[in-house]
Amino acid sequence: MIAIRLMIVALLIAVVALGLAWLFTGNRKYLSYIGRVLRFSMVVGLITALLYVVERVVLR
């Protein structure tokens, strides 16, 4: 569980840093990077959740 919490913190730091970079520069590429980071995190989160469910079913 600590690994998941650390990954969430890293995700929040990355999104905030990219958001600040966009605010300071006005360059829209940082917004696309935020979208990519969020999409990637959603895919990883979905895979992690599915693996958790499979683990719970197998160990039952």
Summary of the structure (lengths in Angstrom):
residues: 60
radius of gyration: 15.3
end to end distance: 19.8
largest distance: 52.5
contacts: 128
relative contact order: 0.10
helix: 90%
strand: 0%
